[in-house]
Amino acid sequence: DPESDPVRKRILEVMDSKEKIAYVNKVGEHYYNFWRDADHVRGIWRRTTLEEYRKPAAEVNWELVLDVDELGKQEGQSYVWAGKVLLDEGPEVTPDLCLVRLSPGGSDAVIVREFSLQKKAFVPEEEGGFRVSVCKSRVSYKSKDVLLIGTDTGKAGDMTDSGYPRTAREWKRGTKLEDAPVVYEVQQTDIAGNQGRYYDRGVWHEERSRAITFYTSQYHWLHQGDWKEVKVPEDITVSTFKDSFMFKLRKEWTVAGKTFAQGTLLAIKIDKFFAGDLDSLTVLFAPTENESMEDSTGTLNFLIVTVLQDVKIKFVFWQYKDGEWVNRGQDAGMGLEDVSLGAVHSDESDEIFATISGYARPTSLFLTNVEELIAGRVLGSTPLKALPAFFNAEGLEVQQHFATSLDGTKVPYFQVSKAGIELNGENITLLYGYGGFEISLTPGYFANRGVAWLEKGGVWVDANIRGGGEYGPRWHQAALKENRNKAYEDFEAVAEDLIRRGVARTGRLGIMGGSNGGLLMGNMITRPRAMDLFGACVCQVPLLDMKRYNKLLAGASWMGEYGDPDTEDWDKFLHKYSAYQNVKEDSKYPPTLFITSTKDDRVHPGHARKMTAKLLDHPNAKTTTYYYENIEGGHGGAADNKQKAFMDSLQYAFLWQQLSK
């Protein structure tokens, strides 16, 4: 019973702790934070000054901006905070208006309401305040009195087959949304269309984007008064830095007599690009066999490229000076610990927030600037904020190993355990995986996991399988569509390596994954080797029925990842990894707990419901199949800390119980 579980109580104490780091973002002269604890279940939006923020957490004087719990009580709604969109009128104007996004119960669909930061109140509709009903809207300000918005107005064709906006409208304050003229539209079968305007380091940009698939898009830019197509391959991601385009390549690109490898980051001035001067493309990052670009962070004058070198962080520094890119060197990072960067305000300064964490290292937050980071004077200094040790990590050891997959590929994985564990196969071990959408699994401090698993002597393993982004686009694309089996073979290879090394045996090795990782779990329990490798499974908010996934909620948007079941893709390969269809009467299945949410409007809860029903009718699985559906929480599974603590303790308790037999 998770309600009486002391682990649940401790997890909730961690999540409600007032010693958590209050992460902030700078708007005007204030630093804003969204905060949840036992007194603010759904949370409060608050602000302070930098002088106050530098004080110990208990001494910071916060000014309340919006109380989501109180708002929900007043309006009889179960609101979950989903962020805000700011009206940016440039550095000379004090920020005031923004669009607050509120999710009913944690769904992806949100209500959008205009809010005044100066008055700390919503702008009433009768005074011209913007308000948008529940929808997966895309909205931003074009000017103080005009929104660029894509939403469902009730008219045919407003939304794509994937459930996202197909059109963009210019909505003037004081007029009806349904009367707002359409200024841009895309195809019904595209994922989404969007138009936006934003300020970037002294330059205003207005762009239109057509997301054709999850990995292909077309862009148009307003340049010198005219809309112009950005004529690059559709699989290139386009962004900006001041007056320049940034191109991230998903595939090799030959242009102006040069060939750039997939995973390369290029820069070019926008004026030169539209003039056809592609010789001036500058390489800001080029991948190697064991290095890939994970992310980039821009300040006023610098771009910092975050690189994964065999899944370990390092940085490459570039300075944009007098219209040219100057390489300022690189930093090796923190080994088996993660460092993430965020600009304090990229239009104002080169100040930066640096966050350091590791599997056994509580998270620390530093406030610094790029020059200090380049000089290496940050990571050994005193942090601005730091977590306490929420769990006992004494004696924990973090290792990186490489398993050999079926085709010979070396697959990295991180192992967290007590130092010097006996390699006798008796260690209770949890293997986690995702393997999709170019998302990497990197080290981090996860207190809930520490409390519920590591403190008890359990071993935690993150598998960096293909389909993820650990080695860039090539690692991701190696497991797309007809090659999806590579991700599953990689995960099995890591399991085999753990067993071979004596870390665990079949009955002691559990597995967990959610969303695309839930599809991974579905395949792990239905593939022939399941009973030889795994003792128990937790399958979270999963895709499982790949025959119909494209007809459920946002499913059509993922056909670039998985394939189209309404074409020959089904017979050629999709049927092979549709877990729901691959349940066989004569097979046995490991004990499995399926987790979903009624409010999940991204991956339909029907996937988990159908799979559970099928296994409960199965002669070999009906007594070992378990199911929990939270009525709130959306795709994240939980709408507040109490729900999250309950669900985490439930899942870890299930695995520990099954693997201890």
C-alpha positions as CSV (number, residue, x, y, z in Angstrom):
1,D,0.0,0.0,0.0
2,P,1.9,3.1,-1.2
3,E,-0.2,5.4,1.1
4,S,1.4,3.7,4.2
5,D,4.8,3.2,2.5
6,P,7.6,5.1,4.4
7,V,9.4,5.4,1.0
8,R,6.4,7.4,-0.4
9,K,6.5,9.6,2.7
10,R,10.2,10.3,2.2
11,I,9.8,11.0,-1.5
12,L,7.0,13.5,-0.8
13,E,9.2,15.2,1.8
14,V,11.9,15.5,-0.8
15,M,9.5,16.9,-3.4
16,D,8.0,19.3,-0.9
17,S,11.3,20.3,0.7
18,K,11.9,24.1,1.0
19,E,15.6,23.3,0.4
20,K,15.0,22.5,-3.2
21,I,16.7,24.8,-5.7
22,A,14.3,27.5,-6.8
23,Y,15.3,27.9,-10.4
24,V,14.6,31.3,-11.9
25,N,14.4,33.2,-15.2
26,K,15.0,36.9,-15.6
27,V,12.2,39.1,-16.8
28,G,13.0,42.8,-16.5
29,E,14.6,43.5,-13.2
30,H,12.9,40.5,-11.5
31,Y,13.8,36.8,-11.3
32,Y,10.7,34.6,-11.6
33,N,10.2,31.1,-10.1
34,F,7.4,28.6,-10.1
35,W,7.3,26.6,-6.8
36,R,5.4,23.7,-5.4
37,D,5.5,22.3,-1.9
38,A,3.1,20.9,0.7
39,D,1.5,24.4,1.2
40,H,1.2,25.0,-2.5
41,V,0.2,21.8,-4.1
42,R,-0.4,23.1,-7.6
43,G,2.1,25.8,-7.1
44,I,2.7,29.6,-6.9
45,W,4.4,31.9,-9.4
46,R,6.6,34.3,-7.6
47,R,9.5,36.8,-8.1
48,T,12.3,38.4,-6.4
49,T,15.4,40.5,-7.0
50,L,18.9,39.2,-7.6
51,E,20.1,40.7,-4.3
52,E,17.4,38.7,-2.5
53,Y,17.9,35.5,-4.6
54,R,21.6,35.4,-3.5
55,K,20.5,34.9,0.2
56,P,20.0,31.4,1.7
57,A,16.7,29.9,0.6
58,A,14.9,30.4,3.9
59,E,15.8,34.1,3.9
60,V,14.7,35.1,0.4
61,N,11.8,37.6,0.2
62,W,9.5,36.4,-2.5
63,E,6.7,38.4,-4.0
64,L,3.6,36.4,-5.0
65,V,2.5,36.9,-8.6
66,L,-0.1,34.1,-9.1
67,D,-1.4,31.3,-6.8
68,V,-2.5,28.4,-8.9
69,D,-4.2,26.6,-6.0
70,E,-6.2,29.6,-5.1
71,L,-7.2,30.3,-8.7
72,G,-8.3,26.7,-9.1
73,K,-10.5,26.9,-5.9
74,Q,-12.1,30.2,-7.1
75,E,-12.9,28.8,-10.5
76,G,-13.6,25.2,-9.6
77,Q,-10.8,23.9,-11.8
78,S,-7.9,21.5,-11.4
79,Y,-5.3,23.7,-13.0
80,V,-1.7,22.7,-13.6
81,W,0.9,25.4,-14.5
82,A,2.1,25.0,-18.1
83,G,4.3,28.2,-18.4
84,K,3.9,31.6,-20.0
85,V,4.7,33.5,-23.2
86,L,6.1,37.0,-22.7
87,L,5.4,40.1,-24.8
88,D,8.9,41.2,-25.8
89,E,9.0,44.8,-27.1
90,G,12.7,45.1,-26.9
91,P,15.1,46.1,-24.1
92,E,13.9,49.6,-23.9
93,V,10.4,48.6,-22.8
94,T,9.6,47.3,-19.2
95,P,7.9,43.8,-19.6
96,D,4.3,43.7,-18.5
97,L,2.0,41.5,-20.6
98,C,2.3,37.8,-21.0
99,L,0.1,34.8,-21.9
100,V,-0.3,32.3,-19.0
101,R,-0.8,28.7,-20.0
102,L,-3.0,26.6,-17.6
103,S,-3.6,22.9,-18.2
104,P,-6.7,21.2,-16.9
105,G,-5.4,18.2,-15.0
106,G,-2.0,18.1,-16.7
107,S,-3.0,17.6,-20.3
108,D,-1.0,18.9,-23.2
109,A,-4.1,21.0,-24.2
110,V,-4.1,24.3,-22.3
111,I,-6.2,27.4,-21.6
112,V,-4.4,30.6,-22.5
113,R,-5.1,33.8,-20.6
114,E,-3.5,37.2,-20.7
115,F,-1.8,38.4,-17.5
116,S,-0.2,41.7,-16.4
117,L,3.0,41.3,-14.5
118,Q,2.8,44.9,-13.2
119,K,-0.7,44.4,-11.8
120,K,-0.2,40.7,-10.9
121,A,-3.6,40.0,-12.3
122,F,-5.3,38.6,-15.4
123,V,-6.4,41.1,-18.0
124,P,-10.2,40.9,-18.0
125,E,-11.8,39.9,-21.3
126,E,-14.2,42.9,-21.0
127,E,-11.1,45.1,-21.1
128,G,-9.8,43.4,-24.2
129,G,-7.7,40.7,-22.5
130,F,-6.9,37.7,-24.7
131,R,-8.3,34.3,-23.7
132,V,-8.1,31.0,-25.6
133,S,-10.2,27.9,-24.7
134,V,-8.6,24.5,-24.1
135,C,-6.6,23.4,-27.1
136,K,-3.0,22.5,-28.1
137,S,-2.6,26.1,-29.2
138,R,0.5,27.8,-30.5
139,V,0.5,31.5,-29.6
140,S,2.8,34.4,-29.4
141,Y,2.7,38.2,-29.5
142,K,3.3,40.0,-32.8
143,S,2.8,43.3,-31.0
144,K,1.1,44.5,-27.9
145,D,-2.3,44.3,-29.5
146,V,-1.9,41.5,-32.0
147,L,-1.4,37.8,-31.4
148,L,-0.1,35.2,-33.8
149,I,-2.2,32.2,-33.0
150,G,-2.9,28.7,-34.2
151,T,-5.8,27.1,-32.4
152,D,-9.2,25.3,-32.9
153,T,-11.9,28.0,-33.6
154,G,-14.4,25.3,-34.5
155,K,-13.9,25.6,-38.2
156,A,-13.0,22.7,-40.4
157,G,-9.3,22.4,-41.1
158,D,-8.1,24.4,-38.1
159,M,-6.1,21.4,-36.8
160,T,-3.9,18.8,-38.5
161,D,-4.3,15.1,-38.4
162,S,-1.8,15.1,-35.6
163,G,-4.0,17.4,-33.5
164,Y,-1.9,20.5,-33.7
165,P,-2.7,23.9,-35.4
166,R,-2.8,23.9,-39.2
167,T,-3.3,27.6,-39.6
168,A,-1.9,30.8,-38.1
169,R,-4.1,33.8,-37.6
170,E,-3.5,37.5,-36.7
171,W,-5.8,38.2,-33.8
172,K,-6.3,41.8,-33.0
173,R,-7.3,42.9,-29.5
174,G,-11.0,43.6,-29.2
175,T,-12.0,41.4,-32.1
176,K,-13.4,37.8,-32.2
177,L,-10.9,35.0,-32.6
178,E,-13.0,33.2,-35.2
179,D,-12.9,36.4,-37.3
180,A,-9.1,36.7,-37.2
181,P,-7.7,36.4,-40.7
182,V,-5.6,33.3,-41.6
183,V,-2.1,34.5,-42.5
184,Y,-0.4,31.1,-42.9
185,E,-1.5,27.5,-43.4
186,V,0.0,24.1,-44.1
187,Q,-1.3,20.8,-45.3
188,Q,-3.8,18.7,-43.4
189,T,-1.3,15.8,-43.2
190,D,1.6,18.0,-41.9
191,I,2.2,17.9,-38.1
192,A,1.7,21.7,-37.6
193,G,2.1,25.2,-38.9
194,N,3.3,28.2,-37.0
195,Q,4.2,31.8,-37.4
196,G,6.1,33.8,-34.7
197,R,7.9,37.0,-34.1
198,Y,10.8,37.4,-31.7
199,Y,13.7,39.6,-30.6
200,D,17.2,38.2,-30.8
201,R,20.1,40.2,-29.6
202,G,19.1,43.5,-31.3
203,V,17.4,41.9,-34.3
204,W,13.7,41.3,-34.9
205,H,12.8,38.1,-36.6
206,E,9.5,36.9,-38.0
207,E,9.3,33.4,-39.3
208,R,6.9,30.8,-40.6
209,S,7.5,27.1,-40.1
210,R,5.8,24.1,-41.6
211,A,6.5,20.9,-39.7
212,I,6.0,18.2,-42.4
213,T,7.1,15.3,-40.2
214,F,8.8,15.1,-36.8
215,Y,12.1,15.5,-38.5
216,T,11.4,17.6,-41.6
217,S,10.3,21.2,-41.8
218,Q,10.1,24.1,-44.3
219,Y,10.9,27.7,-43.2
220,H,10.1,31.1,-44.5
221,W,11.6,34.3,-43.1
222,L,10.5,37.9,-43.4
223,H,13.6,39.5,-44.9
224,Q,13.8,43.1,-46.0
225,G,10.0,43.3,-46.2
226,D,9.4,40.1,-48.2
227,W,8.7,36.6,-47.2
228,K,11.5,34.3,-48.4
229,E,11.9,30.6,-48.3
230,V,14.9,29.3,-46.4
231,K,16.1,26.9,-49.2
232,V,17.9,24.2,-47.3
233,P,17.2,20.5,-47.0
234,E,14.0,19.8,-45.1
235,D,15.8,17.8,-42.4
236,I,17.9,20.8,-41.3
237,T,16.8,22.6,-38.1
238,V,16.9,26.4,-38.5
239,S,17.3,28.8,-35.7
240,T,19.0,32.2,-35.2
241,F,21.8,34.0,-33.4
242,K,21.5,37.8,-33.7
243,D,21.7,38.4,-37.5
244,S,22.7,34.9,-38.5
245,F,21.0,31.6,-39.3
246,M,22.1,28.5,-37.4
247,F,21.7,25.2,-39.3
248,K,21.9,21.9,-37.5
249,L,22.2,19.0,-40.0
250,R,20.4,15.7,-39.5
251,K,22.0,14.3,-42.7
252,E,25.1,15.0,-44.8
253,W,24.8,18.2,-46.9
254,T,26.8,19.1,-50.0
255,V,26.6,22.8,-50.8
256,A,28.9,25.4,-52.4
257,G,31.4,22.6,-53.2
258,K,31.7,21.4,-49.6
259,T,30.3,18.4,-47.9
260,F,29.2,18.7,-44.2
261,A,28.6,15.6,-42.1
262,Q,25.3,14.9,-40.4
263,G,25.3,16.4,-36.9
264,T,27.3,19.5,-38.0
265,L,26.3,22.9,-36.7
266,L,26.7,25.8,-39.3
267,A,26.3,29.5,-39.1
268,I,25.8,32.1,-41.8
269,K,24.6,35.7,-41.9
270,I,21.0,36.0,-43.0
271,D,21.8,38.7,-45.6
272,K,24.5,36.5,-47.1
273,F,22.3,33.4,-47.1
274,F,19.5,35.2,-49.1
275,A,22.2,36.7,-51.4
276,G,23.3,33.2,-52.2
277,D,26.8,33.5,-50.6
278,L,26.9,30.0,-49.2
279,D,30.7,30.0,-49.3
280,S,30.5,32.0,-46.0
281,L,29.0,29.1,-44.0
282,T,31.0,28.7,-40.8
283,V,31.4,25.3,-39.0
284,L,30.8,25.7,-35.3
285,F,30.8,22.0,-34.6
286,A,31.6,18.9,-36.6
287,P,31.0,15.4,-35.1
288,T,33.6,12.6,-34.7
289,E,33.2,8.9,-34.2
290,N,32.6,9.4,-30.4
291,E,31.5,13.1,-30.2
292,S,28.1,14.6,-31.0
293,M,26.4,17.9,-30.3
294,E,23.8,17.6,-27.5
295,D,22.7,21.2,-27.2
296,S,23.8,24.8,-27.5
297,T,23.4,27.8,-25.2
298,G,23.6,31.4,-26.5
299,T,24.4,34.5,-24.4
300,L,24.6,38.1,-25.8
301,N,28.0,37.5,-27.4
302,F,28.8,33.8,-27.0
303,L,27.6,30.4,-28.2
304,I,28.5,27.4,-26.1
305,V,28.1,24.1,-27.8
306,T,27.4,21.2,-25.4
307,V,29.1,18.1,-26.8
308,L,28.7,14.5,-25.7
309,Q,32.0,12.5,-25.9
310,D,31.0,8.9,-25.3
311,V,28.0,10.4,-23.4
312,K,30.2,12.6,-21.2
313,I,29.8,16.4,-21.3
314,K,32.3,18.8,-22.7
315,F,31.9,22.4,-24.1
316,V,33.1,24.3,-27.2
317,F,33.1,28.1,-26.9
318,W,32.5,30.6,-29.7
319,Q,32.4,34.3,-29.5
320,Y,30.5,36.4,-32.0
321,K,32.6,39.5,-32.4
322,D,32.4,42.2,-35.0
323,G,30.2,39.9,-37.1
324,E,32.6,37.0,-37.1
325,W,32.8,33.8,-35.2
326,V,35.9,33.4,-33.0
327,N,36.8,30.0,-31.4
328,R,37.6,30.5,-27.7
329,G,38.6,26.9,-27.0
330,Q,36.9,24.0,-25.2
331,D,36.4,22.6,-21.7
332,A,36.4,18.9,-20.8
333,G,33.5,19.1,-18.4
334,M,33.0,16.9,-15.3
335,G,33.5,13.3,-16.4
336,L,30.6,11.2,-15.2
337,E,28.7,14.2,-14.0
338,D,26.4,16.4,-16.0
339,V,26.8,20.2,-16.5
340,S,23.9,22.1,-18.0
341,L,24.0,25.8,-19.0
342,G,21.3,28.5,-19.4
343,A,21.7,32.2,-20.3
344,V,20.4,34.6,-17.6
345,H,19.2,36.9,-20.4
346,S,20.6,36.4,-23.9
347,D,19.6,39.9,-25.0
348,E,21.3,41.7,-22.1
349,S,24.5,40.0,-21.0
350,D,26.9,37.1,-21.0
351,E,25.9,35.9,-17.6
352,I,25.0,32.3,-17.3
353,F,23.5,29.8,-14.9
354,A,25.6,26.6,-14.7
355,T,24.0,23.5,-13.1
356,I,26.1,20.5,-12.0
357,S,24.7,17.2,-10.9
358,G,25.5,13.5,-10.9
359,Y,24.0,10.2,-9.9
360,A,25.5,10.6,-6.4
361,R,26.2,14.4,-6.5
362,P,23.4,16.7,-5.3
363,T,22.7,19.4,-7.8
364,S,24.5,22.8,-7.5
365,L,23.6,26.0,-9.3
366,F,26.3,28.6,-10.2
367,L,25.8,32.2,-11.4
368,T,28.7,33.2,-13.6
369,N,29.7,34.6,-17.0
370,V,31.1,32.9,-20.1
371,E,34.6,34.3,-19.6
372,E,34.8,32.8,-16.2
373,L,33.6,29.5,-17.6
374,I,36.2,29.6,-20.4
375,A,38.9,30.2,-17.8
376,G,37.8,27.2,-15.7
377,R,37.1,29.3,-12.6
378,V,33.5,28.3,-12.0
379,L,33.1,24.6,-11.2
380,G,35.4,24.8,-8.2
381,S,33.9,27.9,-6.8
382,T,31.1,28.3,-4.2
383,P,27.7,27.7,-5.7
384,L,24.8,30.2,-5.6
385,K,22.4,27.4,-4.6
386,A,22.9,23.7,-3.7
387,L,20.7,20.8,-2.8
388,P,21.3,19.0,0.5
389,A,21.9,15.2,0.3
390,F,18.3,14.0,0.0
391,F,19.5,10.4,0.2
392,N,22.5,8.5,1.6
393,A,24.9,8.2,-1.3
394,E,27.9,7.2,0.8
395,G,29.8,4.4,-0.9
396,L,28.0,4.8,-4.2
397,E,30.1,4.2,-7.3
398,V,29.3,5.4,-10.9
399,Q,30.7,3.3,-13.7
400,Q,30.4,3.4,-17.5
401,H,30.5,0.1,-19.4
402,F,30.0,-0.9,-23.1
403,A,27.9,-3.8,-24.2
404,T,28.2,-5.4,-27.6
405,S,25.0,-5.5,-29.6
406,L,23.9,-8.2,-32.0
407,D,25.5,-6.5,-35.0
408,G,28.7,-5.7,-33.1
409,T,27.9,-2.1,-32.2
410,K,29.3,-1.0,-28.8
411,V,26.5,0.3,-26.6
412,P,27.4,2.5,-23.6
413,Y,25.6,2.3,-20.3
414,F,25.9,3.9,-16.8
415,Q,25.8,1.7,-13.7
416,V,25.2,3.1,-10.2
417,S,25.7,0.9,-7.2
418,K,27.5,0.4,-4.0
419,A,31.3,0.2,-4.5
420,G,32.6,-3.3,-4.5
421,I,29.3,-5.1,-4.9
422,E,29.6,-8.9,-5.2
423,L,29.3,-10.0,-8.8
424,N,27.3,-13.0,-7.9
425,G,24.1,-12.2,-9.8
426,E,22.2,-11.5,-6.7
427,N,22.0,-7.7,-6.9
428,I,18.5,-6.3,-7.4
429,T,19.0,-4.3,-10.5
430,L,16.8,-1.9,-12.5
431,L,17.6,-1.2,-16.1
432,Y,16.1,1.9,-17.6
433,G,15.9,2.8,-21.3
434,Y,14.2,5.1,-23.8
435,G,15.9,4.9,-27.2
436,G,14.0,7.3,-29.4
437,F,13.5,10.8,-30.8
438,E,17.2,11.6,-30.5
439,I,16.9,12.0,-26.7
440,S,20.0,11.2,-24.6
441,L,20.2,9.7,-21.2
442,T,22.9,11.5,-19.2
443,P,23.8,11.5,-15.5
444,G,21.8,13.5,-13.0
445,Y,20.8,13.7,-9.4
446,F,17.4,12.0,-9.0
447,A,16.5,12.0,-5.3
448,N,13.3,10.0,-5.6
449,R,15.3,7.2,-7.3
450,G,18.0,7.4,-4.6
451,V,15.5,7.1,-1.7
452,A,13.5,4.3,-3.3
453,W,16.2,2.3,-4.9
454,L,19.8,3.1,-4.3
455,E,19.6,3.5,-0.6
456,K,18.2,0.0,-0.3
457,G,21.2,-1.4,-2.1
458,G,19.6,-1.6,-5.5
459,V,21.7,-1.1,-8.7
460,W,20.5,1.4,-11.3
461,V,21.5,1.2,-15.0
462,D,20.8,3.7,-17.8
463,A,21.1,2.1,-21.2
464,N,22.3,4.5,-24.0
465,I,20.8,2.5,-26.8
466,R,20.4,3.5,-30.4
467,G,17.4,5.7,-31.2
468,G,18.6,8.1,-28.7
469,G,20.9,11.1,-29.3
470,E,24.0,10.0,-27.4
471,Y,26.0,9.9,-30.7
472,G,24.0,12.4,-32.6
473,P,21.7,11.9,-35.6
474,R,23.5,8.8,-36.8
475,W,22.8,7.0,-33.5
476,H,19.1,8.1,-33.7
477,Q,18.6,7.2,-37.3
478,A,20.2,3.8,-36.9
479,A,17.0,2.7,-35.1
480,L,14.3,4.5,-37.2
481,K,11.4,2.7,-38.7
482,E,12.5,-0.6,-40.3
483,N,15.6,-0.6,-38.1
484,R,13.7,-0.2,-34.8
485,N,14.9,-3.7,-33.8
486,K,18.4,-2.2,-33.3
487,A,17.2,-0.3,-30.2
488,Y,15.7,-3.5,-28.8
489,E,18.8,-5.6,-29.6
490,D,20.9,-2.9,-27.8
491,F,18.8,-3.1,-24.7
492,E,18.9,-6.8,-24.6
493,A,22.7,-6.6,-25.1
494,V,23.0,-4.4,-22.0
495,A,20.9,-6.9,-20.0
496,E,23.0,-9.7,-21.2
497,D,26.2,-7.8,-20.2
498,L,24.8,-7.2,-16.7
499,I,24.1,-10.9,-16.4
500,R,27.5,-11.9,-17.9
501,R,29.4,-9.6,-15.5
502,G,27.5,-11.0,-12.5
503,V,25.7,-7.8,-11.6
504,A,22.3,-9.5,-11.8
505,R,20.6,-12.7,-12.9
506,T,17.2,-13.0,-14.6
507,G,15.2,-13.0,-11.5
508,R,17.0,-10.0,-10.1
509,L,16.9,-7.8,-13.2
510,G,13.9,-5.5,-13.7
511,I,13.3,-3.0,-16.5
512,M,11.5,0.4,-16.7
513,G,10.6,2.9,-19.5
514,G,8.0,5.4,-20.4
515,S,6.3,6.8,-23.6
516,N,8.6,5.6,-26.4
517,G,10.4,3.8,-23.6
518,G,7.0,2.2,-22.9
519,L,7.1,0.8,-26.4
520,L,10.6,-0.5,-25.7
521,M,9.2,-2.2,-22.6
522,G,6.3,-3.7,-24.5
523,N,8.8,-5.2,-26.9
524,M,11.1,-6.4,-24.2
525,I,8.3,-8.5,-22.6
526,T,7.0,-9.8,-25.9
527,R,10.3,-10.7,-27.6
528,P,11.5,-14.3,-27.4
529,R,14.2,-13.6,-24.9
530,A,12.0,-11.9,-22.3
531,M,11.9,-14.7,-19.8
532,D,15.6,-15.4,-20.1
533,L,16.5,-11.8,-19.2
534,F,13.9,-10.0,-17.1
535,G,12.3,-10.6,-13.8
536,A,9.8,-7.8,-13.8
537,C,8.8,-4.7,-15.8
538,V,7.2,-1.3,-15.3
539,C,5.7,0.1,-18.5
540,Q,4.8,3.8,-18.3
541,V,2.4,5.8,-20.5
542,P,3.3,3.5,-23.4
543,L,2.6,3.1,-27.1
544,L,1.8,-0.6,-27.7
545,D,-0.7,-0.9,-30.5
546,M,1.3,0.2,-33.5
547,K,-1.4,-0.8,-35.9
548,R,-3.6,2.1,-34.8
549,Y,-1.2,4.5,-33.0
550,N,-1.4,7.0,-35.9
551,K,-5.1,7.4,-35.3
552,L,-4.9,8.1,-31.6
553,L,-4.3,11.7,-30.4
554,A,-0.8,12.9,-31.4
555,G,0.2,9.6,-32.9
556,A,0.2,10.7,-36.5
557,S,3.0,13.1,-35.7
558,W,5.4,10.2,-34.9
559,M,5.2,8.4,-38.3
560,G,8.6,9.9,-39.1
561,E,10.0,7.9,-36.2
562,Y,8.0,4.6,-36.5
563,G,6.5,4.4,-40.0
564,D,2.9,4.5,-41.4
565,P,0.8,1.4,-40.5
566,D,-1.7,2.3,-43.3
567,T,1.0,1.6,-45.9
568,E,3.3,-1.3,-46.7
569,D,5.2,-0.3,-43.6
570,W,3.0,-2.5,-41.6
571,D,3.7,-5.7,-43.4
572,K,7.4,-4.9,-44.0
573,F,8.4,-4.0,-40.4
574,L,5.9,-2.3,-38.1
575,H,4.1,-5.5,-37.2
576,K,7.3,-6.9,-35.8
577,Y,7.4,-4.4,-33.0
578,S,3.8,-3.8,-32.3
579,A,3.7,-5.3,-28.8
580,Y,-0.1,-5.6,-28.6
581,Q,-0.3,-7.7,-31.7
582,N,2.7,-9.8,-30.6
583,V,1.2,-11.3,-27.5
584,K,1.1,-15.0,-28.1
585,E,-1.0,-17.7,-26.4
586,D,1.8,-20.1,-25.8
587,S,4.3,-17.5,-24.5
588,K,5.2,-16.5,-20.9
589,Y,5.6,-13.0,-19.7
590,P,7.5,-11.3,-16.8
591,P,5.4,-9.7,-14.1
592,T,4.5,-6.3,-15.5
593,L,2.9,-3.1,-14.1
594,F,1.3,-0.8,-16.7
595,I,1.0,2.9,-15.7
596,T,-1.0,5.5,-17.6
597,S,-3.1,8.6,-17.1
598,T,-6.7,9.4,-18.0
599,K,-5.6,12.9,-18.9
600,D,-2.8,11.8,-21.2
601,D,-3.7,13.5,-24.5
602,R,-0.4,12.7,-26.2
603,V,-0.2,8.9,-25.9
604,H,-3.7,7.5,-25.6
605,P,-4.3,5.6,-22.4
606,G,-6.0,3.0,-24.6
607,H,-2.6,1.5,-25.4
608,A,-2.0,0.5,-21.8
609,R,-5.7,-0.4,-21.2
610,K,-5.9,-2.8,-24.1
611,M,-2.5,-4.4,-23.4
612,T,-3.5,-5.0,-19.8
613,A,-6.9,-6.5,-20.8
614,K,-5.2,-8.8,-23.2
615,L,-2.7,-10.1,-20.7
616,L,-5.3,-10.4,-18.0
617,D,-7.1,-12.8,-20.3
618,H,-3.8,-14.7,-21.1
619,P,-3.4,-18.1,-19.3
620,N,0.3,-17.4,-18.5
621,A,0.0,-13.7,-17.6
622,K,-3.4,-13.1,-15.9
623,T,-1.9,-13.5,-12.3
624,T,1.2,-11.4,-13.0
625,T,-0.2,-8.4,-14.9
626,Y,-0.9,-5.2,-12.9
627,Y,-2.4,-1.8,-13.9
628,Y,-2.6,1.7,-12.4
629,E,-4.3,4.7,-14.1
630,N,-4.1,8.1,-12.5
631,I,-7.1,10.3,-13.4
632,E,-4.8,13.4,-13.7
633,G,-1.3,14.2,-14.8
634,G,-1.3,14.0,-18.5
635,H,1.6,12.4,-20.3
636,G,3.8,13.2,-17.2
637,G,1.6,10.9,-15.2
638,A,1.1,13.1,-12.1
639,A,-0.4,16.6,-11.6
640,D,1.3,17.4,-8.3
641,N,3.9,16.2,-5.8
642,K,1.6,14.0,-3.9
643,Q,0.5,12.1,-6.9
644,K,4.1,11.9,-8.1
645,A,5.3,10.5,-4.8
646,F,2.5,7.9,-4.8
647,M,3.2,6.7,-8.3
648,D,6.9,6.6,-7.9
649,S,6.7,4.6,-4.6
650,L,4.1,2.3,-6.2
651,Q,6.4,1.4,-9.1
652,Y,9.6,1.0,-7.1
653,A,7.8,-1.1,-4.5
654,F,6.4,-3.4,-7.2
655,L,9.8,-3.9,-8.8
656,W,11.5,-4.5,-5.5
657,Q,8.8,-7.0,-4.4
658,Q,9.0,-8.9,-7.6
659,L,12.8,-9.0,-7.9
660,S,13.3,-10.0,-4.2
661,K,11.4,-13.3,-4.6
